[in-house]
Amino acid sequence: MSVRVVVVDDRRLVAEALASALRVRGHRVLGAAAPVARAAELALAKQPEVLLLGSAAPEEVGALDPVPRIRREAPRVAVVVLGPVPCPRGVAAAFAAGARGYVRHDERIEGVERAMAKARAGEAAVAPQLLRDAFAELLHPRDAPDAEGARLAGLLTEREADVLRRIVEGEDTRSIAAGLGVAASTARTHVQRLLTKLGAASRLEAAALAVRTRLLDHLP
């Protein structure tokens, strides 16, 4: 069933790519925009059934500020947050702000569609495991972000720390290789080793983790 939807993400290319995928599958996309700060403005102007809000760090202060306003001024708009996993604090923050769902940002398009349908129907759109992790985090908090950032920083070599900084800046493999003065294949090896140490599935997840834990502040 077609859903009227608006897609907002701090990364415009991500918003437009998701919007295109939804259009292909028959949904009525009323808008795709960046940054997330525009979400409330678009929700009020377009009045979609669902607003998909992508955030690399939903648990950060201010990241979900548009959601409470949407709940107050456009209560019929169901907000579904697309965020990183694992991120139990992000899941908790999304629902605390008034979102109706949380979907991992690497979810298949079918999973996004299921979440949209549930949210539109007034149901909580979140995978049971993500919800369990969020409750566990609230009941038994792990180390504070700074402590976690310091721990992760201690795992990285100087070269890996440089690679992480470049990833956070949005550099691709070619740019990383040029900046390090190495071949692209070597740069890819450094990136893979970094992701393994951080327990991240992608560069985007590594960047989100670095921001959330303030990891860069602990690097030499």
Kinemage of the C-alpha trace (Angstrom):
@kinemage 1
@onewidth
@group {chain A} dominant
@subgroup {mainchain}
@vectorlist {calphas} color= white
{ca met a 1} P 0.000 0.000 0.000
{ca ser a 2} L 1.378 3.412 -1.000
{ca val a 3} L 2.472 5.741 1.807
{ca arg a 4} L 2.852 9.517 1.644
{ca val a 5} L 6.349 10.087 2.993
{ca val a 6} L 9.024 12.728 3.488
{ca val a 7} L 12.683 11.739 3.848
{ca val a 8} L 15.137 13.943 5.758
{ca asp a 9} L 18.777 13.204 6.522
{ca asp a 10} L 21.858 15.269 7.305
{ca arg a 11} L 23.399 13.608 4.229
{ca arg a 12} L 21.474 14.818 1.200
{ca leu a 13} L 22.646 11.969 -1.023
{ca val a 14} L 21.326 9.426 1.486
{ca ala a 15} L 17.947 11.184 1.637
{ca glu a 16} L 17.658 11.336 -2.138
{ca ala a 17} L 18.728 7.713 -2.613
{ca leu a 18} L 16.144 6.440 -0.136
{ca ala a 19} L 13.477 8.682 -1.649
{ca ser a 20} L 14.224 7.286 -5.116
{ca ala a 21} L 14.007 3.704 -3.850
{ca leu a 22} L 10.638 4.413 -2.251
{ca arg a 23} L 9.286 6.059 -5.402
{ca val a 24} L 10.269 3.016 -7.447
{ca arg a 25} L 8.247 0.873 -5.041
{ca gly a 26} L 5.151 3.001 -5.530
{ca his a 27} L 5.219 5.310 -2.524
{ca arg a 28} L 4.329 8.981 -2.839
{ca val a 29} L 7.471 10.854 -1.787
{ca leu a 30} L 6.518 14.439 -0.949
{ca gly a 31} L 10.058 15.605 -0.350
{ca ala a 32} L 13.669 14.619 0.299
{ca ala a 33} L 15.914 17.095 2.051
{ca ala a 34} L 18.834 17.880 4.330
{ca pro a 35} L 19.693 18.686 7.073
{ca val a 36} L 17.620 17.075 9.823
{ca ala a 37} L 16.952 20.528 11.279
{ca arg a 38} L 14.466 21.036 8.406
{ca ala a 39} L 12.355 18.021 9.399
{ca ala a 40} L 9.702 19.900 11.383
{ca glu a 41} L 9.369 22.586 8.712
{ca leu a 42} L 8.821 19.963 6.014
{ca ala a 43} L 6.427 17.897 8.124
{ca leu a 44} L 4.238 20.939 8.728
{ca ala a 45} L 4.345 22.050 5.097
{ca lys a 46} L 3.885 18.655 3.409
{ca gln a 47} L 1.791 16.805 6.029
{ca pro a 48} L 3.044 13.314 5.106
{ca glu a 49} L 1.758 10.163 6.746
{ca val a 50} L 5.326 9.193 7.664
{ca leu a 51} L 8.516 11.197 8.035
{ca leu a 52} L 11.748 9.211 7.805
{ca leu a 53} L 14.466 10.991 9.768
{ca gly a 54} L 18.032 9.747 9.317
{ca ser a 55} L 20.616 10.518 11.984
{ca ala a 56} L 24.161 9.205 12.337
{ca ala a 57} L 24.060 9.903 16.093
{ca pro a 58} L 20.451 10.092 17.341
{ca glu a 59} L 21.538 9.980 20.972
{ca glu a 60} L 23.486 13.234 20.666
{ca val a 61} L 21.990 16.340 22.284
{ca gly a 62} L 19.827 18.191 19.778
{ca ala a 63} L 19.896 15.471 17.114
{ca leu a 64} L 16.160 14.771 17.422
{ca asp a 65} L 14.944 18.258 18.348
{ca pro a 66} L 12.445 18.407 15.434
{ca val a 67} L 10.541 15.328 16.667
{ca pro a 68} L 8.763 16.846 19.714
{ca arg a 69} L 7.655 19.816 17.609
{ca ile a 70} L 6.229 17.483 14.969
{ca arg a 71} L 4.352 15.583 17.675
{ca arg a 72} L 2.866 18.847 18.981
{ca glu a 73} L 2.054 20.611 15.725
{ca ala a 74} L 1.502 17.721 13.299
{ca pro a 75} L 0.425 14.790 15.490
{ca arg a 76} L -0.805 12.759 12.507
{ca val a 77} L 2.719 12.573 11.110
{ca ala a 78} L 4.448 9.387 12.283
{ca val a 79} L 8.205 9.868 12.667
{ca val a 80} L 10.502 6.898 12.062
{ca val a 81} L 14.174 7.398 12.912
{ca leu a 82} L 16.815 5.695 10.788
{ca gly a 83} L 19.974 5.315 12.845
{ca pro a 84} L 23.059 3.219 13.492
{ca val a 85} L 23.179 -0.184 15.149
{ca pro a 86} L 24.265 -1.079 17.748
{ca cys a 87} L 22.927 2.118 19.293
{ca pro a 88} L 20.564 1.326 22.203
{ca arg a 89} L 20.805 4.894 23.482
{ca gly a 90} L 19.738 6.115 20.070
{ca val a 91} L 16.686 3.838 20.115
{ca ala a 92} L 15.759 5.081 23.592
{ca ala a 93} L 16.317 8.710 22.542
{ca ala a 94} L 14.111 8.279 19.473
{ca phe a 95} L 11.122 7.005 21.427
{ca ala a 96} L 11.682 9.471 24.258
{ca ala a 97} L 11.519 12.302 21.716
{ca gly a 98} L 8.211 11.008 20.376
{ca ala a 99} L 9.223 8.951 17.346
{ca arg a 100} L 6.988 6.027 16.463
{ca gly a 101} L 9.741 3.833 15.100
{ca tyr a 102} L 13.461 3.151 14.777
{ca val a 103} L 15.068 1.312 11.869
{ca arg a 104} L 18.739 0.503 11.451
{ca his a 105} L 20.250 2.513 8.610
{ca asp a 106} L 21.473 -0.598 6.809
{ca glu a 107} L 18.017 -2.201 6.785
{ca arg a 108} L 16.711 -3.480 3.464
{ca ile a 109} L 14.068 -1.360 1.745
{ca glu a 110} L 11.420 -3.963 2.630
{ca gly a 111} L 12.220 -3.445 6.316
{ca val a 112} L 11.835 0.308 5.935
{ca glu a 113} L 8.470 -0.225 4.261
{ca arg a 114} L 7.268 -2.486 7.092
{ca ala a 115} L 8.282 0.142 9.628
{ca met a 116} L 6.444 2.837 7.671
{ca ala a 117} L 3.268 0.737 7.573
{ca lys a 118} L 3.397 0.012 11.302
{ca ala a 119} L 4.090 3.627 12.210
{ca arg a 120} L 1.247 4.861 10.026
{ca ala a 121} L -1.066 2.387 11.785
{ca gly a 122} L -0.042 3.783 15.180
{ca glu a 123} L 2.131 0.830 16.164
{ca ala a 124} L 5.681 0.928 17.526
{ca ala a 125} L 7.933 0.164 14.568
{ca val a 126} L 11.098 -1.343 16.018
{ca ala a 127} L 12.757 -4.745 15.929
{ca pro a 128} L 12.284 -6.587 19.269
{ca gln a 129} L 16.036 -7.030 19.739
{ca leu a 130} L 16.679 -3.302 19.350
{ca leu a 131} L 14.011 -2.586 21.951
{ca arg a 132} L 15.472 -5.144 24.364
{ca asp a 133} L 18.917 -3.609 23.940
{ca ala a 134} L 17.526 -0.131 24.637
{ca phe a 135} L 15.826 -1.262 27.852
{ca ala a 136} L 18.976 -3.106 28.939
{ca glu a 137} L 21.042 0.026 28.356
{ca leu a 138} L 18.654 2.134 30.426
{ca leu a 139} L 18.622 -0.370 33.283
{ca his a 140} L 22.327 -1.165 33.187
{ca pro a 141} L 24.183 1.756 31.590
{ca arg a 142} L 27.547 1.025 30.104
{ca asp a 143} L 30.574 3.271 30.398
{ca ala a 144} L 30.011 6.955 29.682
{ca pro a 145} L 30.753 8.002 26.079
{ca asp a 146} L 34.051 9.639 27.020
{ca ala a 147} L 35.262 6.490 28.784
{ca glu a 148} L 34.297 4.379 25.788
{ca gly a 149} L 36.058 6.809 23.459
{ca ala a 150} L 39.234 6.609 25.504
{ca arg a 151} L 39.085 2.809 25.478
{ca leu a 152} L 38.656 2.660 21.707
{ca ala a 153} L 41.393 5.236 21.117
{ca gly a 154} L 43.809 2.978 22.979
{ca leu a 155} L 43.206 0.233 20.404
{ca leu a 156} L 44.261 2.281 17.391
{ca thr a 157} L 47.670 2.768 15.843
{ca glu a 158} L 48.731 6.241 14.752
{ca arg a 159} L 47.969 5.344 11.137
{ca glu a 160} L 44.522 3.986 12.008
{ca ala a 161} L 43.769 7.144 13.986
{ca asp a 162} L 44.644 9.199 10.899
{ca val a 163} L 42.377 7.011 8.759
{ca leu a 164} L 39.509 7.466 11.215
{ca arg a 165} L 39.870 11.247 11.133
{ca arg a 166} L 39.685 11.146 7.348
{ca ile a 167} L 36.608 8.893 7.406
{ca val a 168} L 34.846 11.288 9.774
{ca glu a 169} L 35.687 14.096 7.346
{ca gly a 170} L 33.931 12.121 4.614
{ca glu a 171} L 36.967 11.175 2.521
{ca asp a 172} L 36.662 8.230 0.131
{ca thr a 173} L 39.304 5.545 -0.434
{ca arg a 174} L 41.104 7.516 -3.144
{ca ser a 175} L 41.354 10.621 -0.957
{ca ile a 176} L 42.507 8.598 2.046
{ca ala a 177} L 45.180 6.911 -0.049
{ca ala a 178} L 46.405 10.239 -1.439
{ca gly a 179} L 46.495 11.797 2.014
{ca leu a 180} L 48.471 8.902 3.444
{ca gly a 181} L 50.722 8.603 0.398
{ca val a 182} L 49.869 4.930 -0.143
{ca ala a 183} L 48.133 2.794 -2.758
{ca ala a 184} L 44.354 2.500 -2.713
{ca ser a 185} L 44.631 -1.189 -1.827
{ca thr a 186} L 46.743 -0.315 1.206
{ca ala a 187} L 44.259 2.348 2.250
{ca arg a 188} L 41.447 -0.207 2.024
{ca thr a 189} L 43.445 -2.545 4.263
{ca his a 190} L 43.892 0.208 6.861
{ca val a 191} L 40.171 0.985 6.730
{ca gln a 192} L 39.218 -2.675 7.194
{ca arg a 193} L 41.557 -3.072 10.161
{ca leu a 194} L 40.096 0.069 11.703
{ca leu a 195} L 36.525 -1.161 11.265
{ca thr a 196} L 37.438 -4.507 12.812
{ca lys a 197} L 38.966 -2.862 15.877
{ca leu a 198} L 35.962 -0.585 16.339
{ca gly a 199} L 33.471 -3.396 15.758
{ca ala a 200} L 31.853 -1.302 13.024
{ca ala a 201} L 30.171 -2.770 9.961
{ca ser a 202} L 30.744 0.256 7.739
{ca arg a 203} L 32.584 3.563 7.494
{ca leu a 204} L 29.377 5.394 8.310
{ca glu a 205} L 28.944 3.365 11.480
{ca ala a 206} L 32.589 4.011 12.428
{ca ala a 207} L 32.092 7.756 11.944
{ca ala a 208} L 28.917 7.706 14.045
{ca leu a 209} L 30.712 5.773 16.786
{ca ala a 210} L 33.575 8.264 16.755
{ca val a 211} L 31.160 11.172 17.157
{ca arg a 212} L 29.063 9.491 19.847
{ca thr a 213} L 32.041 8.478 22.011
{ca arg a 214} L 34.107 11.610 21.287
{ca leu a 215} L 36.830 9.223 20.163
{ca leu a 216} L 38.717 11.851 18.177
{ca asp a 217} L 39.210 13.913 21.330
{ca his a 218} L 41.247 11.031 22.782
{ca leu a 219} L 43.565 10.562 19.813
{ca pro a 220} L 47.065 12.032 19.901
